């Protein structure tokens, strides 16, 4: 299993998901598990998170 950061690269409005961190066997499964539509590879990216390096996976602030 891998840890994936799945995130949108297009405009994100109010009441919309921006990203998700999921545990999955592969990228397709990670996209399928997302709570938002993640099949469009042009606007949604999926990256494997290196769990051997300390760091922040997701930090999200939406002022409004």
N, C-alpha and C positions, 0 to 999 in steps of 0.2 A: 504494500500500500504506500501511496505517496500523499503528501500534503500539497494541495494546489491553491494558489490564489487566482481567482477568476474575477475579472473586472471589466467594466465597460469603458470604452474610450470615446464615446460620443457624449453629447449634452445630456446631463442628468438633471431632471426637474424635481420638484417637490413630490413626496410620496412615491419615490421610485428607488429601487435597489441600485447601489453603486458597485458593490463587490461582495464576494463571499469567499470564505476559506473552507475548503472541503477536503475530506480524506477519501481517496478513490484509488482504484487500481490503475486507471489510465485517464488521459485527458477527456475522452468522450464521456466516460462515467462521471467525471468531475463536472462537466457541462450539464449532464442530465440531472445531477443532484442539486444544481443551483436553484434558489427560490425565484429566479427570474429567467427570462428567455435568453439562453446563452449559446444558441446554435450558430448564430451569425459570426463567423470568424473574422469578418472585416471590422466589427465594432466591439467584439468581446474577446479578450485575450485570456489565456490560461497558462500559468507558469508554475513549474514545480518549485516548492519552497525548500531550500536547503536547511534541513533540521539539525545540521551539525554546526551552524553558525548562529551566534546570538544576534537578535535584531527584532525589529517590529515587523509583523506580517501585514497588518492593516491598521491604519489610523485615519479616521474619516471625520471631517468637520464640515458641516453645511450650514453656513450662517443664513439667517432668514428673517 
